[in-house]
């Protein structure tokens, strides 16, 4: 009987609001489907951006992706999923995210602390700027 690393390695919470919620991305990134609970990030809103990394676009099926934008406004809420992942899986998620995305610790609406990824460098052009 094989041992599941999630039982022997320390776990962290990872908040996903985009592609990391999809089964295909979870299987290719972590080798398993993640267990999670619906949660939300208050004081942020979503902004669609274009990622010009061809490998990332191929892996996710699109160049257009969601990104978090801090507003500080309690009426702005981003819904997503808080997943329990191992420290090793966080490193795998770091490798999955495209250049410019950083992992930051936030507090979710439930009070749970979780890591979240968002683009910190301004994108070449957001989709909103292209209209």
N, C-alpha and C positions, 0 to 999 in steps of 0.2 A: 504494500500500500504506500503510495507516494505522499509526502508531506506537502501541504499547501503553504507557500511562503507567507501568505497573509496571516497565518497563525503564529509564525515564529519571528517575524520581523515587525518592527514598530510600524504602526499605521498613522497616517495623516489624512486630513480631509482635503479633497480637491473639488472646487466648484467649477462645473462646466456649464457653459451657456451656448455652446455651438457644436462644432464637429466632434468633440470628445464625448458627446452624449450618444453618438451613433454606434451601433454594434460593430459595424465594419471597421471603424477607426479604432475602437477599443481592442478588437481582436488583432489587428495588425500592429498596434502600438504596445499592448500589454500581454497579448497572447491569451486573453480571457475577457469575458464580459464582466464589467464592473457592477457591483451592487451599490445602489445609491438611494437617496431620498430627495424628493422635491424640496427646494428651498429658494431663496431669493436674495439678491444683493440690493440694498436700499441706498438711494443717493447716487445711482448711476443710471445711464440709459445706453441703449445700443446705437451704434453708428455703423453702417455698412462701409467697408473699405475693400480695395482691391489689393491682393497679394501677388506680387510679380515674380514669385518663386515658382518656376514651372514644375518642379518635383512636388512641391506642396500642393499645387493646384491639381496635379494628376492624382496624388494620393487621396485628396478630399473630393475630387470631382468638380471643383469650381475654383475660380480665382477670387470670387466675391465672398467675403467673410464678415461675420459680426465682430465688433470690437467694443469694449467698454469705454464710456466717456463719463468721467466724474462730474456730477452737477451739484452735489451736496443737498439736493432738494429731496425731502422725504417722499414726495409724490412720484419721483422717478424710481422705478423698480425693474430690475432685470431678473426674470424667472430662469431657473436652471435646476441643476441636480448636484447635490453634494455626494461625492463618492468617497468611500474608504479605500485608500491605496497605501501601498508600502513605500518606504523611503526609496527603494530601488525603482519602483514604478513612477515616482515623482521625477526621478532622473530620466526615465524613458519618456515621460511627458515633456520634459525640458528639450530633449532631442527632437521630439515630434514637432514642436512649435517652430514657426518660421522665424527668420532673423528679425530682430526688433521687438519681439514679444518677451516680456519679463514676467516672472512669477512673483506675486505679492500676497502677503497674508492679510486677509480681510475678515470682518465679522459679518456673518449672514443674519438674515431676519430672525432665524431661530435662536440666535445667540452663539451658534457654533463658529469657531474660527476655522477658516479654510484657505487654502492657496488658490489663487486665480491667475489666469494669464490675460494680459492685455498688451496691446501695441503701445510702446512708450515713445518710439521715434515716430514723427509724423509720417504718414504714408505719402507716396508720390502724389496721389490725388485720391480723395475719397469719392465714393460713388455719388454723394450729394453734390460735389463740386462739378461733376461731369454732366449734370442735367441743365 
